[in-house]
Amino acid sequence: MMTPKNTAKLTIHPLGFVSFFLRGFRVMGDVSTENDLRIEGVIQGNIRTRKKVVIGETGQVIGDIEGAEVVILGEVVGKVIGSKTIVVGSKGLLHGTAITDDLHVEFGAEVDASIQKYSAITTEVPLELSSVTNKGTDEAKKIINPQDKELISTIAVLN
């Protein structure tokens, strides 16, 4: 029995929330949030937040990611923009482009990406995530090379 004496008041601060996409969860479309984000499922689309994005060991993203801090422990195929930092963990896989001023790649990680400085890009051109990865158009088919098609089919088979 709960009495006023042994109840606790729970205060939730919206700025401390983390959005989770658990294993087995699949999204086809863009995700935009003001929260930190952790992905253990599959997202085929672009991700945007001003905070931290963690792609967990079971997480897979086929699309572009933009966040302050991006940690890749799973698989990403696309452009990754980390305004503060990008970390690719020892089991992480990144195929595409990494744009940041602070890149950390742990031993064992697989990175097949072009790397650009965030500060150089932001002074030259405003950053925009491409929506090409979400479209089944001829434009998207021209951009994806045969090796990427194999990787995307491998990612799809894993789920």
N, CA, C and O atoms as a DFTB+ gen file, in Angstrom:
636 C
 N C O
     1  1       0.833      -1.173       0.000
     2  2       0.000       0.000       0.000
     3  2       0.886       1.246       0.000
     4  3       1.816       1.359       0.798
     5  1       0.593       2.148      -0.876
     6  2       1.372       3.380      -0.990
     7  2       0.770       4.445      -0.086
     8  3      -0.429       4.722      -0.132
     9  1       1.603       5.013       0.708
    10  2       1.173       6.132       1.540
    11  2       1.936       7.357       1.106
    12  3       2.984       7.229       0.472
    13  1       1.442       8.557       1.427
    14  2       2.164       9.763       1.034
    15  2       3.597       9.785       1.544
    16  3       4.462      10.440       0.962
    17  1       3.841       9.074       2.622
    18  2       5.172       9.070       3.218
    19  2       6.203       8.356       2.334
    20  3       7.349       8.798       2.253
    21  1       5.810       7.249       1.664
    22  2       6.783       6.478       0.886
    23  2       6.618       6.635      -0.633
    24  3       7.093       5.790      -1.392
    25  1       5.966       7.679      -1.072
    26  2       5.892       7.952      -2.503
    27  2       6.947       8.987      -2.870
    28  3       7.298       9.854      -2.070
    29  1       7.428       8.879      -4.064
    30  2       8.449       9.821      -4.533
    31  2       7.879      10.633      -5.681
    32  3       7.079      10.137      -6.474
    33  1       8.285      11.845      -5.758
    34  2       7.855      12.703      -6.855
    35  2       8.884      12.570      -7.976
    36  3      10.080      12.773      -7.768
    37  1       8.403      12.233      -9.149
    38  2       9.276      12.044     -10.304
    39  2       9.230      13.289     -11.160
    40  3       8.168      13.702     -11.625
    41  1      10.395      13.884     -11.364
    42  2      10.484      15.054     -12.222
    43  2      11.240      14.664     -13.480
    44  3      12.373      14.187     -13.422
    45  1      10.591      14.876     -14.618
    46  2      11.211      14.536     -15.891
    47  2      11.535      15.822     -16.631
    48  3      10.674      16.682     -16.814
    49  1      12.774      15.941     -17.049
    50  2      13.205      17.102     -17.811
    51  2      13.249      16.720     -19.285
    52  3      13.983      15.806     -19.663
    53  1      12.465      17.414     -20.133
    54  2      12.402      17.038     -21.545
    55  2      13.757      17.054     -22.239
    56  3      13.949      16.333     -23.218
    57  1      14.690      17.849     -21.762
    58  2      15.990      17.917     -22.422
    59  2      16.833      16.682     -22.161
    60  3      17.864      16.495     -22.808
    61  1      16.416      15.825     -21.216
    62  2      17.186      14.641     -20.880
    63  2      16.672      13.381     -21.542
    64  3      17.175      12.298     -21.244
    65  1      15.694      13.473     -22.424
    66  2      15.113      12.300     -23.058
    67  2      16.031      11.704     -24.112
    68  3      16.820      12.402     -24.749
    69  1      15.905      10.402     -24.275
    70  2      16.600       9.689     -25.348
    71  2      15.537       8.922     -26.128
    72  3      14.737       8.198     -25.537
    73  1      15.526       9.073     -27.422
    74  2      14.602       8.317     -28.275
    75  2      15.283       7.018     -28.677
    76  3      16.430       7.031     -29.126
    77  1      14.578       5.882     -28.519
    78  2      15.133       4.565     -28.830
    79  2      14.401       3.941     -30.004
    80  3      13.178       4.031     -30.109
    81  1      15.162       3.308     -30.883
    82  2      14.618       2.447     -31.925
    83  2      15.238       1.082     -31.646
    84  3      16.388       0.830     -32.006
    85  1      14.478       0.212     -31.010
    86  2      15.006      -1.061     -30.548
    87  2      15.189      -2.069     -31.672
    88  3      14.650      -1.904     -32.767
    89  1      15.957      -3.113     -31.385
    90  2      16.184      -4.204     -32.340
    91  2      14.838      -4.759     -32.794
    92  3      13.941      -4.966     -31.977
    93  1      14.700      -4.995     -34.079
    94  2      13.447      -5.474     -34.634
    95  2      12.552      -4.345     -35.124
    96  3      11.564      -4.588     -35.816
    97  1      12.894      -3.113     -34.769
    98  2      12.124      -1.941     -35.195
    99  2      12.676      -1.477     -36.533
   100  3      13.887      -1.305     -36.674
   101  1      11.806      -1.272     -37.521
   102  2      12.238      -0.866     -38.861
   103  2      11.471       0.378     -39.268
   104  3      10.247       0.432     -39.145
   105  1      12.207       1.394     -39.761
   106  2      11.598       2.642     -40.214
   107  2      12.041       2.897     -41.640
   108  3      13.224       2.781     -41.963
   109  1      11.093       3.244     -42.489
   110  2      11.415       3.686     -43.846
   111  2      10.917       5.122     -43.943
   112  3       9.731       5.364     -44.166
   113  1      11.829       6.064     -43.775
   114  2      11.471       7.478     -43.776
   115  2      12.436       8.258     -42.909
   116  3      13.295       7.677     -42.246
   117  1      12.297       9.564     -42.915
   118  2      13.204      10.432     -42.172
   119  2      12.814      10.528     -40.705
   120  3      11.636      10.453     -40.355
   121  1      13.828      10.698     -39.844
   122  2      13.619      10.856     -38.412
   123  2      14.257      12.177     -37.995
   124  3      15.427      12.430     -38.281
   125  1      13.481      13.012     -37.319
   126  2      13.988      14.290     -36.822
   127  2      13.555      14.428     -35.373
   128  3      12.382      14.229     -35.059
   129  1      14.485      14.766     -34.480
   130  2      14.168      14.863     -33.064
   131  2      15.029      15.924     -32.396
   132  3      16.084      16.298     -32.909
   133  1      14.571      16.400     -31.257
   134  2      15.360      17.326     -30.446
   135  2      16.096      16.560     -29.341
   136  3      16.858      17.154     -28.578
   137  1      15.870      15.247     -29.252
   138  2      16.453      14.418     -28.206
   139  2      17.713      13.711     -28.695
   140  3      18.014      13.685     -29.889
   141  1      18.443      13.136     -27.728
   142  2      19.466      12.167     -28.087
   143  2      18.735      10.995     -28.727
   144  3      17.542      10.797     -28.494
   145  1      19.456      10.214     -29.538
   146  2      18.826       9.139     -30.287
   147  2      19.705       7.907     -30.234
   148  3      20.912       7.998     -30.459
   149  1      19.117       6.752     -29.940
   150  2      19.848       5.483     -29.990
   151  2      19.090       4.539     -30.903
   152  3      17.885       4.336     -30.755
   153  1      19.829       3.958     -31.862
   154  2      19.217       3.092     -32.864
   155  2      19.825       1.697     -32.752
   156  3      21.030       1.514     -32.924
   157  1      18.971       0.720     -32.462
   158  2      19.375      -0.685     -32.462
   159  2      18.644      -1.442     -33.565
   160  3      18.958      -2.599     -33.846
   161  1      17.666      -0.785     -34.187
   162  2      16.913      -1.375     -35.287
   163  2      17.453      -0.896     -36.624
   164  3      18.642      -0.606     -36.757
   165  1      16.568      -0.816     -37.618
   166  2      16.957      -0.429     -38.973
   167  2      16.196       0.829     -39.378
   168  3      14.976       0.904     -39.227
   169  1      16.920       1.803     -39.889
   170  2      16.293       3.004     -40.430
   171  2      16.795       3.186     -41.855
   172  3      17.998       3.264     -42.103
   173  1      15.852       3.252     -42.780
   174  2      16.187       3.563     -44.161
   175  2      15.624       4.954     -44.416
   176  3      14.471       5.123     -44.813
   177  1      16.475       5.938     -44.175
   178  2      16.072       7.331     -44.288
   179  2      17.086       8.202     -43.566
   180  3      18.066       7.702     -43.014
   181  1      16.851       9.483     -43.571
   182  2      17.780      10.433     -42.973
   183  2      17.426      10.685     -41.514
   184  3      16.260      10.631     -41.123
   185  1      18.464      10.963     -40.711
   186  2      18.293      11.222     -39.281
   187  2      18.871      12.594     -38.985
   188  3      19.969      12.926     -39.433
   189  1      18.126      13.390     -38.225
   190  2      18.607      14.726     -37.885
   191  2      18.262      15.062     -36.436
   192  3      17.115      14.931     -36.008
   193  1      19.275      15.496     -35.693
   194  2      19.097      16.001     -34.345
   195  2      20.230      16.982     -34.054
   196  3      21.264      16.954     -34.722
   197  1      20.042      17.828     -33.083
   198  2      21.113      18.740     -32.658
   199  2      21.926      18.130     -31.530
   200  3      22.848      18.754     -31.003
   201  1      21.577      16.916     -31.169
   202  2      22.227      16.250     -30.041
   203  2      22.989      15.006     -30.507
   204  3      23.499      14.959     -31.626
   205  1      23.054      14.014     -29.639
   206  2      23.865      12.820     -29.872
   207  2      23.056      11.725     -30.569
   208  3      21.890      11.495     -30.247
   209  1      23.698      11.053     -31.532
   210  2      23.114       9.899     -32.212
   211  2      24.046       8.712     -31.976
   212  3      25.245       8.792     -32.245
   213  1      23.486       7.611     -31.473
   214  2      24.258       6.386     -31.286
   215  2      23.619       5.294     -32.135
   216  3      22.447       4.960     -31.961
   217  1      24.403       4.747     -33.051
   218  2      23.974       3.589     -33.821
   219  2      24.558       2.392     -33.087
   220  3      25.763       2.150     -33.150
   221  1      23.706       1.641     -32.390
   222  2      24.158       0.517     -31.584
   223  2      24.678      -0.627     -32.434
   224  3      24.597      -0.587     -33.662
   225  1      25.215      -1.650     -31.777
   226  2      25.826      -2.780     -32.482
   227  2      24.849      -3.498     -33.399
   228  3      25.268      -4.060     -34.411
   229  1      23.574      -3.496     -33.080
   230  2      22.581      -4.141     -33.944
   231  2      21.882      -3.122     -34.845
   232  3      20.986      -3.479     -35.610
   233  1      22.288      -1.861     -34.755
   234  2      21.660      -0.805     -35.539
   235  2      22.204      -0.707     -36.953
   236  3      23.388      -0.937     -37.196
   237  1      21.319      -0.362     -37.881
   238  2      21.696      -0.185     -39.280
   239  2      20.964       1.030     -39.830
   240  3      19.756       1.180     -39.646
   241  1      21.711       1.897     -40.509
   242  2      21.114       3.079     -41.122
   243  2      21.558       3.143     -42.574
   244  3      22.751       3.106     -42.877
   245  1      20.580       3.238     -43.464
   246  2      20.855       3.482     -44.870
   247  2      20.274       4.859     -45.138
   248  3      19.080       5.002     -45.401
   249  1      21.123       5.861     -45.068
   250  2      20.686       7.247     -45.195
   251  2      21.704       8.161     -44.548
   252  3      22.754       7.707     -44.093
   253  1      21.403       9.421     -44.507
   254  2      22.319      10.419     -43.973
   255  2      21.987      10.707     -42.515
   256  3      20.830      10.629     -42.101
   257  1      23.021      11.041     -41.742
   258  2      22.858      11.327     -40.318
   259  2      23.472      12.683     -40.025
   260  3      24.577      12.978     -40.480
   261  1      22.763      13.511     -39.268
   262  2      23.318      14.783     -38.806
   263  2      23.044      14.918     -37.315
   264  3      21.904      14.800     -36.866
   265  1      24.114      15.168     -36.550
   266  2      23.986      15.351     -35.117
   267  2      25.231      16.026     -34.585
   268  3      26.223      16.167     -35.301
   269  1      25.183      16.446     -33.327
   270  2      26.361      17.053     -32.714
   271  2      27.447      15.988     -32.542
   272  3      28.592      16.174     -32.955
   273  1      27.063      14.874     -31.924
   274  2      27.974      13.748     -31.735
   275  2      27.330      12.530     -32.389
   276  3      26.153      12.249     -32.160
   277  1      28.089      11.817     -33.193
   278  2      27.576      10.606     -33.833
   279  2      28.516       9.459     -33.470
   280  3      29.718       9.519     -33.731
   281  1      27.949       8.409     -32.862
   282  2      28.719       7.230     -32.475
   283  2      28.185       6.057     -33.283
   284  3      26.997       5.741     -33.231
   285  1      29.080       5.414     -34.034
   286  2      28.691       4.301     -34.900
   287  2      29.295       3.013     -34.348
   288  3      30.502       2.786     -34.434
   289  1      28.426       2.176     -33.779
   290  2      28.844       0.866     -33.288
   291  2      28.292      -0.228     -34.189
   292  3      28.729      -1.377     -34.122
   293  1      27.322       0.135     -35.039
   294  2      26.701      -0.780     -35.991
   295  2      27.094      -0.414     -37.408
   296  3      28.275      -0.210     -37.689
   297  1      26.106      -0.327     -38.320
   298  2      26.388      -0.098     -39.732
   299  2      25.685       1.155     -40.252
   300  3      24.519       1.404     -39.946
   301  1      26.422       1.938     -41.047
   302  2      25.861       3.132     -41.676
   303  2      26.331       3.198     -43.125
   304  3      27.520       3.063     -43.414
   305  1      25.370       3.409     -44.034
   306  2      25.682       3.663     -45.437
   307  2      25.073       5.021     -45.761
   308  3      23.853       5.151     -45.864
   309  1      25.931       6.041     -45.923
   310  2      25.432       7.384     -46.214
   311  2      26.389       8.450     -45.725
   312  3      27.531       8.167     -45.362
   313  1      25.904       9.677     -45.723
   314  2      26.699      10.819     -45.276
   315  2      26.447      11.040     -43.789
   316  3      25.300      11.098     -43.348
   317  1      27.539      11.163     -43.012
   318  2      27.434      11.382     -41.574
   319  2      28.057      12.733     -41.250
   320  3      29.228      12.975     -41.543
   321  1      27.262      13.611     -40.642
   322  2      27.728      14.947     -40.264
   323  2      27.718      15.034     -38.751
   324  3      26.663      14.941     -38.124
   325  1      28.900      15.213     -38.162
   326  2      29.018      15.391     -36.718
   327  2      29.577      16.773     -36.443
   328  3      30.769      17.004     -36.643
   329  1      28.744      17.694     -35.989
   330  2      29.215      19.064     -35.782
   331  2      30.283      19.140     -34.691
   332  3      31.119      20.044     -34.705
   333  1      30.260      18.186     -33.734
   334  2      31.318      18.125     -32.718
   335  2      32.274      16.966     -32.985
   336  3      33.485      17.163     -33.078
   337  1      31.726      15.753     -33.109
   338  2      32.589      14.587     -33.265
   339  2      31.856      13.423     -33.924
   340  3      30.630      13.329     -33.873
   341  1      32.633      12.544     -34.539
   342  2      32.140      11.252     -35.038
   343  2      33.074      10.186     -34.482
   344  3      34.295      10.306     -34.584
   345  1      32.495       9.143     -33.894
   346  2      33.265       8.017     -33.373
   347  2      32.780       6.757     -34.073
   348  3      31.581       6.481     -34.099
   349  1      33.715       5.988     -34.643
   350  2      33.384       4.694     -35.233
   351  2      34.007       3.644     -34.317
   352  3      35.229       3.523     -34.228
   353  1      33.147       2.888     -33.639
   354  2      33.604       1.886     -32.680
   355  2      34.270       0.701     -33.350
   356  3      34.264       0.579     -34.575
   357  1      34.842      -0.169     -32.536
   358  2      35.634      -1.289     -33.053
   359  2      34.831      -2.250     -33.930
   360  3      35.410      -2.935     -34.773
   361  1      33.521      -2.314     -33.749
   362  2      32.678      -3.166     -34.597
   363  2      31.856      -2.334     -35.573
   364  3      30.979      -2.860     -36.258
   365  1      32.138      -1.040     -35.637
   366  2      31.380      -0.136     -36.495
   367  2      31.757      -0.248     -37.960
   368  3      32.868      -0.651     -38.306
   369  1      30.807       0.117     -38.817
   370  2      30.991       0.063     -40.262
   371  2      30.420       1.344     -40.851
   372  3      29.243       1.645     -40.657
   373  1      31.250       2.105     -41.573
   374  2      30.799       3.348     -42.207
   375  2      31.198       3.334     -43.673
   376  3      32.379       3.249     -44.008
   377  1      30.202       3.418     -44.538
   378  2      30.421       3.524     -45.983
   379  2      29.735       4.795     -46.446
   380  3      28.514       4.912     -46.344
   381  1      30.507       5.753     -46.955
   382  2      29.902       7.005     -47.429
   383  2      30.824       8.182     -47.237
   384  3      31.938       8.206     -47.760
   385  1      30.352       9.167     -46.479
   386  2      31.112      10.394     -46.230
   387  2      31.024      10.748     -44.760
   388  3      29.953      10.667     -44.159
   389  1      32.152      11.141     -44.176
   390  2      32.184      11.624     -42.795
   391  2      32.586      13.094     -42.822
   392  3      33.632      13.450     -43.365
   393  1      31.752      13.943     -42.235
   394  2      32.034      15.376     -42.188
   395  2      32.085      15.794     -40.724
   396  3      31.061      15.809     -40.041
   397  1      33.282      16.133     -40.244
   398  2      33.474      16.519     -38.851
   399  2      34.863      17.123     -38.688
   400  3      35.723      16.978     -39.556
   401  1      35.066      17.795     -37.575
   402  2      36.407      18.281     -37.245
   403  2      37.115      17.334     -36.287
   404  3      38.309      17.493     -36.030
   405  1      36.386      16.336     -35.747
   406  2      36.945      15.441     -34.741
   407  2      36.470      14.016     -35.028
   408  3      35.361      13.642     -34.646
   409  1      37.307      13.220     -35.699
   410  2      36.958      11.852     -36.075
   411  2      37.808      10.870     -35.281
   412  3      39.033      10.981     -35.248
   413  1      37.144       9.902     -34.639
   414  2      37.829       8.848     -33.898
   415  2      37.431       7.512     -34.497
   416  3      36.244       7.198     -34.582
   417  1      38.408       6.727     -34.912
   418  2      38.150       5.403     -35.471
   419  2      38.891       4.391     -34.610
   420  3      40.120       4.403     -34.537
   421  1      38.135       3.517     -33.961
   422  2      38.743       2.513     -33.092
   423  2      39.297       1.357     -33.913
   424  3      38.831       1.093     -35.022
   425  1      40.285       0.676     -33.370
   426  2      40.898      -0.473     -34.016
   427  2      39.820      -1.522     -34.285
   428  3      39.046      -1.863     -33.391
   429  1      39.770      -2.034     -35.518
   430  2      38.791      -3.041     -35.894
   431  2      37.606      -2.472     -36.663
   432  3      36.859      -3.219     -37.295
   433  1      37.433      -1.165     -36.613
   434  2      36.320      -0.534     -37.341
   435  2      36.572      -0.619     -38.836
   436  3      37.717      -0.701     -39.279
   437  1      35.493      -0.599     -39.611
   438  2      35.607      -0.590     -41.069
   439  2      35.073       0.735     -41.581
   440  3      33.892       1.048     -41.423
   441  1      35.961       1.514     -42.198
   442  2      35.574       2.820     -42.731
   443  2      35.984       2.886     -44.188
   444  3      37.168       2.824     -44.520
   445  1      34.991       3.013     -45.053
   446  2      35.210       3.198     -46.483
   447  2      34.472       4.484     -46.827
   448  3      33.360       4.462     -47.355
   449  1      35.122       5.616     -46.514
   450  2      34.412       6.893     -46.622
   451  2      35.369       8.013     -46.993
   452  3      36.562       7.969     -46.695
   453  1      34.808       9.018     -47.654
   454  2      35.577      10.241     -47.827
   455  2      35.405      11.048     -46.540
   456  3      34.353      10.999     -45.903
   457  1      36.438      11.782     -46.170
   458  2      36.415      12.535     -44.912
   459  2      36.621      14.007     -45.235
   460  3      37.556      14.375     -45.947
   461  1      35.738      14.842     -44.704
   462  2      35.824      16.278     -44.929
   463  2      35.759      17.006     -43.597
   464  3      35.117      16.547     -42.652
   465  1      36.439      18.161     -43.536
   466  2      36.389      18.978     -42.324
   467  2      35.054      19.702     -42.243
   468  3      34.611      20.307     -43.219
   469  1      34.418      19.642     -41.090
   470  2      33.129      20.293     -40.866
   471  2      33.266      21.807     -40.951
   472  3      32.423      22.471     -41.554
   473  1      34.325      22.362     -40.350
   474  2      34.499      23.825     -40.335
   475  2      34.694      24.375     -41.744
   476  3      34.220      25.470     -42.047
   477  1      35.381      23.637     -42.607
   478  2      35.596      24.089     -43.984
   479  2      34.291      24.047     -44.777
   480  3      34.012      24.946     -45.570
   481  1      33.495      23.003     -44.560
   482  2      32.240      22.850     -45.284
   483  2      31.229      23.901     -44.840
   484  3      30.556      24.496     -45.681
   485  1      31.110      24.141     -43.533
   486  2      30.080      25.055     -43.032
   487  2      30.341      26.500     -43.426
   488  3      29.402      27.293     -43.496
   489  1      31.589      26.858     -43.686
   490  2      31.856      28.230     -44.108
   491  2      31.639      28.412     -45.603
   492  3      31.432      29.532     -46.072
   493  1      31.685      27.314     -46.351
   494  2      31.526      27.403     -47.796
   495  2      30.080      27.229     -48.253
   496  3      29.566      28.035     -49.028
   497  1      29.432      26.176     -47.769
   498  2      28.110      25.811     -48.269
   499  2      27.236      25.398     -47.092
   500  3      27.711      24.692     -46.202
   501  1      25.963      25.820     -47.061
   502  2      25.084      25.334     -45.994
   503  2      24.872      23.827     -46.142
   504  3      24.710      23.322     -47.253
   505  1      24.874      23.113     -45.013
   506  2      24.724      21.661     -45.040
   507  2      23.271      21.272     -45.220
   508  3      22.384      21.818     -44.564
   509  1      23.039      20.341     -46.100
   510  2      21.709      19.772     -46.276
   511  2      21.870      18.280     -46.451
   512  3      22.762      17.814     -47.160
   513  1      20.992      17.533     -45.792
   514  2      20.999      16.095     -45.985
   515  2      20.314      15.786     -47.298
   516  3      19.290      16.386     -47.627
   517  1      20.871      14.855     -48.048
   518  2      20.248      14.497     -49.324
   519  2      19.100      13.549     -49.064
   520  3      19.151      12.746     -48.133
   521  1      18.086      13.635     -49.863
   522  2      16.957      12.719     -49.745
   523  2      17.046      11.620     -50.794
   524  3      16.114      10.831     -50.950
   525  1      18.148      11.568     -51.503
   526  2      18.317      10.590     -52.581
   527  2      18.238       9.174     -52.034
   528  3      17.715       8.288     -52.710
   529  1      18.749       8.934     -50.815
   530  2      18.757       7.582     -50.270
   531  2      17.359       7.068     -49.983
   532  3      17.170       5.858     -49.855
   533  1      16.370       7.953     -49.877
   534  2      15.007       7.523     -49.601
   535  2      14.195       7.291     -50.853
   536  3      13.114       6.707     -50.774
   537  1      14.665       7.718     -51.990
   538  2      13.873       7.656     -53.206
   539  2      14.269       6.438     -54.026
   540  3      15.438       6.054     -54.063
   541  1      13.310       5.851     -54.665
   542  2      13.586       4.731     -55.558
   543  2      13.699       5.233     -56.984
   544  3      13.302       4.531     -57.914
   545  1      14.222       6.408     -57.173
   546  2      14.271       7.016     -58.494
   547  2      15.527       6.602     -59.242
   548  3      16.440       5.996     -58.681
   549  1      15.547       6.947     -60.526
   550  2      16.728       6.678     -61.329
   551  2      17.921       7.447     -60.802
   552  3      19.058       6.987     -60.912
   553  1      17.668       8.633     -60.219
   554  2      18.755       9.438     -59.652
   555  2      19.476       8.669     -58.552
   556  3      20.705       8.670     -58.497
   557  1      18.719       8.015     -57.678
   558  2      19.327       7.231     -56.600
   559  2      20.077       6.034     -57.160
   560  3      21.141       5.682     -56.651
   561  1      19.545       5.404     -58.194
   562  2      20.194       4.239     -58.785
   563  2      21.527       4.618     -59.418
   564  3      22.450       3.804     -59.434
   565  1      21.647       5.834     -59.940
   566  2      22.902       6.282     -60.549
   567  2      23.979       6.490     -59.492
   568  3      25.158       6.256     -59.757
   569  1      23.589       6.925     -58.302
   570  2      24.561       7.244     -57.254
   571  2      25.115       5.985     -56.597
   572  3      26.298       5.934     -56.262
   573  1      24.277       4.970     -56.409
   574  2      24.702       3.758     -55.719
   575  2      25.547       2.908     -56.666
   576  3      25.098       2.536     -57.750
   577  1      26.773       2.607     -56.244
   578  2      27.625       1.763     -57.064
   579  2      27.368       0.286     -56.734
   580  3      26.719      -0.001     -55.728
   581  1      27.851      -0.645     -57.540
   582  2      27.571      -2.062     -57.328
   583  2      27.992      -2.576     -55.959
   584  3      27.310      -3.435     -55.400
   585  1      29.101      -2.076     -55.398
   586  2      29.527      -2.522     -54.074
   587  2      28.516      -2.102     -53.020
   588  3      28.245      -2.868     -52.095
   589  1      27.947      -0.894     -53.137
   590  2      26.950      -0.431     -52.190
   591  2      25.685      -1.284     -52.278
   592  3      25.044      -1.548     -51.261
   593  1      25.322      -1.716     -53.492
   594  2      24.139      -2.558     -53.652
   595  2      24.323      -3.870     -52.903
   596  3      23.389      -4.357     -52.265
   597  1      25.526      -4.448     -52.976
   598  2      25.801      -5.687     -52.255
   599  2      25.686      -5.452     -50.753
   600  3      25.110      -6.277     -50.043
   601  1      26.225      -4.339     -50.259
   602  2      26.182      -4.025     -48.838
   603  2      24.745      -3.824     -48.395
   604  3      24.346      -4.326     -47.344
   605  1      23.959      -3.095     -49.182
   606  2      22.565      -2.848     -48.827
   607  2      21.788      -4.161     -48.799
   608  3      20.962      -4.366     -47.909
   609  1      22.046      -5.080     -49.785
   610  2      21.360      -6.364     -49.760
   611  2      21.788      -7.184     -48.554
   612  3      20.971      -7.899     -47.975
   613  1      23.052      -7.092     -48.168
   614  2      23.538      -7.803     -46.986
   615  2      22.836      -7.286     -45.744
   616  3      22.412      -8.070     -44.895
   617  1      22.711      -5.968     -45.634
   618  2      22.024      -5.372     -44.477
   619  2      20.568      -5.842     -44.444
   620  3      20.057      -6.193     -43.381
   621  1      19.906      -5.850     -45.588
   622  2      18.503      -6.274     -45.653
   623  2      18.357      -7.729     -45.263
   624  3      17.392      -8.085     -44.586
   625  1      19.293      -8.591     -45.673
   626  2      19.232     -10.018     -45.369
   627  2      19.426     -10.255     -43.879
   628  3      18.825     -11.173     -43.321
   629  1      20.252      -9.448     -43.224
   630  2      20.513      -9.617     -41.808
   631  2      19.258      -9.434     -40.966
   632  3      19.168      -9.948     -39.851
   633  1      18.305      -8.711     -41.500
   634  2      17.072      -8.485     -40.732
   635  2      16.041      -9.381     -41.252
   636  3      14.912      -9.373     -40.762
